[in-house]
Amino acid sequence: MPDPMPNSMPDPMPKPDRLQQVAAAFERQDYTSAAKLLKQWLTIAPDDLWGQFYMGRLHEVAGRRDAADAVYRQLLRKSNHPKLVNQARQGIERLTAYKQAQRKAAIAAATAKPEDAQLGVLVLEPIAPEARTEAAKGLAAVMQLDVRNAQLVLPRRGWRVYRTGAIGELRFYQNALIQAGVPAFCLVLAELAEVRIFRVDYFESLAPEVKVVCRDENDSVGSLTFDWSEISQRVEGRLPVFEQVVDLGPWGKLVHKEQTLDYIQVCDLHLPKRQCILRLCDSSYQFLQGATVQVDYAGTAIPTQMTTRINWNNLMQRLQLYTKQATIMNGNAFKVFASMVLDEKALIEQIEPYIDIFRKKETAWDAAFQLYSTLNFVRHRQY
């Protein structure tokens, strides 16, 4: 037991014999006697801080670590007694060390098998405003963050790629986050790469049989016949096209900088039963080939020879008539996702985009759309 304070600073918490008996019981690890004696003492002096400390110790030895942590932290707020404060801090340190060891062991177990070492990606899903406070606490606890930083990490409107690494470890985090009230999922990158991408040149026919002329990943031309009901999702995006311009910088010096020249429209049609995506792009779709796509007010197709933008809009209207059963992920959803993933250079470099856009210089936007579309594909297939 702590010694009394010097006479110049009287100890505000005298230790009766019964409380000293509690301390002695802890010394000999007789927790049954300690619990009995402590119950008697707290009945007499429920506000005694040393009594509360020993209750925290009982919680700790019984494995009720969250309750013990709460007691120790409350004592740090209530007491200015040096020895009691030191004991409470040591208790918190023990609990922290235990959690760290438990976490390390769990991650080691989650990555023990060879397949658990595959590279994966952990994605946080958007949080409703009314749930953000509790979700931030949960994220902070799982990922060992400050709560304020956790609030900044939580996405508001779309998916956020939060971490890459061994899929076994990411699954450990996913399960812990879900239990903490933070919606998340993780996927193996190799699984995303298994989704076939066929770039559509044009629709040869739209009804009653749907047939597209398309190219595979090796640029080999072929055709695919399917039914409109097979399309589960339609994922849309706008990809910027950049150009180098010269402008006046500070002190009138000429500077070279990059600016957005235009946007390319992309639309992916997901066919999960065939494990493939049909990708349409306004810069490469051959509007003068195959079936006409312009729609009049009566909903019938009529010939057209107009601008690419008008033709693309007509094609999208045509697809809407046939894919009403599909989930639509519009361009705004992709824009939100891209804004949070473009800086993940190590991840982006591993993504092959398969997008037909002539570029003088590669951009992360194309890989971001590929990642977003395939994430939607595999995620949707899980349900």
N, C-alpha and C positions, 0 to 999 in steps of 0.2 A: 504494500500500500504506500502511496505517496506520503512523505513526511510533512508535518505541519509547517506552515510558512513561518519565517522569523517573527519575533515579537513586533517588529516595526510594521509588519503587514499581516495582521491576523488572518488565519485561514477562514474564509467565509463558509466553508463546507466541512464541519467537524465530522469525524468518522466514528460512529457508534460501534460498539463491540460487534453487533450483528453484521454490520457492513464489512468489518474487518474479517469476520468469519467467512463472508462471501468471497473475499479476496483469497483467503487461505484455501477455500474449496477449489477455486480456479487454479491455484498453484499446484495442487495435487491431482488436478483434472477430475475432480469429483463433481461433475456438472449436475447430477441429480440433487445433491445436497445444496449446491450453489443456487439452483433454481428455487428450491424450497425456501431457503433463507432470504433470497432476494425478493420473493413474493411477499414474505412477511414484512420486510423492510419497506418496500414500496407501498404497502397498505398504510404504513405509518407516515411515510414521507414520500408521497408520489412525485413531488417536484425536485427531489434530490438529484443533482446532476451526476454524482458518482454512481448512484443507484441506476440511473438511466444508461450510464456507460456500460455497466456490467450487464444490463439487459441487452445492449448491443452485442456484447461479447457472447452472450448465450445464443442470440440469433446467428452469430457467425459460426460458432462451433456446431450448431445444429444444421448448418447448410442453408439457412435463410439469409442469403447474402445481400439481397436487395433491402430487406428490412434492417439489417445491420448497417449497411451503407447510409440509409436514411437517418438512423440514430446518430451515427458518428458525425454526419454533416450538420445535423441539427445542433449537436453539442458545440461544434465550431462557431456556430452563429450565436449561441447563448452564453458561452463561458469565456472568461478571460483568465482562468486559472491555468498557469503555464503547464503544470504536469498533466492536468486533464486534457488540455488542448493537444499536448504532445501524444498522449495515449490515443486520442481520437484520430489524429493524423496517421499514426502507425497502423491503426485499424483500417483506414481507407487505403493505405499503401499495400497492406496484405491482401485486401479484396481486389485491388487493381492488379496486383501480380498474379493472383489466382485466375482472374478473368483473362489476362494476357496468355497465361500458360494453357488455359482451356481453349482459347481461340486458336492458338498455334497448333495444338493437338488436333482440333477439329479440321483445320485447313489441311494439315498433313494427311489426315485420313481421307479427306475429300479429293486429294490429288494423288492417291497411292497407286491407282491403276494407270496403265499407259494411255488409255483413251481419255482419262481425266486431264491429261496434259495438253490436249488439243487447244489451239488458240480460239478464244471466244470473245464475245462482246456482251457487256451488261448494259441494259437500257432501263432508264427510269421513265415511268409513264406520268402523264400530267396529273396534278393534284388540284382538287377543287379548293377554292379560297377558304371555305369554312373548315377544311381539314389540314391546312398547311401548318398551323402551329404545332399540332401533335405529330404530324408527319416529320417536321423538321427535328423534333426531339428524337424521334425514332431513327432518322438518318444519322443524326449526330452520334447517337449511342452505338449504332452498328459500325459506322465507318470512322469512329473516333474523331469527330469534328467538333468545332465550336458550333453552337446552335445557330448563331448568326450566319456563319458561313454555310451551314446546311440549308438555311432558308434561301440563300442565293443559288444554291445548286438545284433545288427542286424545280422541275419544269412547270410552267403554268398552262401552256396550250398544246404542246406536242411532245414527242419523244425526245429524250436526251441520252445520247451515248455517254455513259458515265465512266466506264472502265473497260479495258481489254486485258486479257491474261489467260491463264489456264482455266479451262471451262469448269473443272472441278472446284476451284476456288471461287469462281464467279457464281456457281450454283449455291455454294455455302452462303455467299453474300445475298443472293436472291432470296433464299429461304428466310434468312434473318431479317431482311428488309420487309418482306411480306408480313412476317409475324409482328414487326414493329409498325405496321400500318402504312408502309411505303410500297405502292404497286411497282413491280419491276419484273423483268424477264431477261433471260440470257440465252444466246444461241451460239452454236459452233460456226465459225466463219467458213469452214469447209462445206458445211451443209448449205450455206447461202450460195457458194460457188457451184453446187451441183444443179442449181436451177438453170435450165436451158433458156437462152435468150435467142429468139428469132426476130430479126429486123424485117419489118413488113415493107415490101416495095409497093404493093397495092392489093386491094381486094379484087379478085377475079370475079367473084359473085357474092352477093349479100343475102339472097333468099331465093328459093327456100333452103338451098344448100349454101353454107358459108365456106368460101375457099380463098386463101391468101397465097400470094406469091411472096416468098421471103428468103432471107439468107441466114445461115447459121453462124456460129462463132468463127468458123474458118472462111467465111464469105462465100460458101457454096450455095448456089441458088436452088430452091426446091419449092414445093407447095404443101399446104396443110389444109385439110378439110375438117371442120368441126361444127358443133351446134352452139348457137348463142347461149343456151342454158348452161354451158360448161364454164362460162366466164364468172368467176366469183368476185373479182375486184377490178376496178379501173383506177389506176394510179396516175395522176397527172402532175406535170411540173413545167417550170419555165427556167431554161438554162441560159445564162448571160453569154453573149459573145463580146469579147473585148478587143480593143484596138489601142495601139500606142499613139499618143499625141504629144505635141510639144507645146508647152505653156510657159508663161512668164512666172518665175519664182521670185524669191526675195532679192531685193536690190536689182531687179530687172534681168536676172540671169535666166537663160532658157533651161527648162527642166523637162525631162521625159517622164511621162506618167501614163498609167493605164486607165481607160475609162470604158464604160459599157456602151457598146455600139447598138446592140439589138438583143432580143431574146428569142430563143428557139423553143418551140412548143413540143413536148414529149408526152406520150400517153402509152401506158403499159396495160395490156389486157392479160389478166392472170387466169391460166387454165390449170388448176391444181391436179386434176386427174391425169393430166399429161405431163406434169412436172415441168411446165414451160411457161414462158412469158412471151407474148407477142408485143413487140415494141414498135410504135408508130412515131415518126418524127417529121415535123412539117418541112424540114429542109431536105429530106430525102424521099418523102412519099411521092410516087408518080401519079399525080392527079389525073393526067390525061390517059392513063392506062386502066384497063379493067372496067369495073362497075362504076357508073356515075354516082356521085355522093351528095350533090346538092339536093336540098329538100324544099319543096314549095309549101304553101300554107295548107295544102290538102294532105301533106305527109308523103308525097310520092317523089321519086328521084327524077331529076331533069338534068340535061347536059349542062356543063359549065366550062368556061375558059376564062377564069378571073385571076385575081391576085392570090398568092400563097395564103395570106391570112384569111381571106374570104373562103377559099377552098377548105382550109383547115377547120374553120368554124362550121362549115357545112358538113364536113366529115364527122365532127364531134356531135352535131345534132343528129346525124344519122345513127351513130353508135348509141346515143341515148334512147332511141326508139327500140333498139334490140337488146340493151343490157340493163333494163330496169331492175332486174333482180340483183345486180352487182352492187357491192359496197363501193362508194366513190370516195377516193382520197384526192382532194383537189390540190391545186397548186399552192394555196396558202399553207396547207399542212406541210407540204414539202419545204417551203421557204423557211418555216419555223425550225424544222429539223436541220436543214442545211446550215442555218445561222449558228447552230450549236455544235456541228460536227466538222466544219471546214478546217478548224485548227487542229484536228486530230490527224496530223500528217502521217504518223507511223501507221495508223489504220488505213487511211485513204490510199496510201501507196500500195497496199496489198489488194486493192479492188480493181478489177478489169471492167471498165464501164460498158463496152459494146454499144456505143452511141455514135451515129453517123453525123458528126458535125465537123466541118472543116475548121481546124484551128491552127494558127501559126505557133501557138504555145499551149501546152497542156494546162488544164485547170482542174482544181479539186471538185468543181461543181458536178462534172460528169460522173465521177466516182461516187459522189454523195447521193446522186439520184439512183445509181445502181444499188448502193447499199440500202437506201430507203425502200426501194421497190421490193428487193429480195427479203428484207426484214419483214415487210408486210406480208409477202407471199408465205414465208415459213411460219410466221406468227399466226396468220389466219388459218393455216392448215392444221395447227395444233388444236384448234377448237372443234 
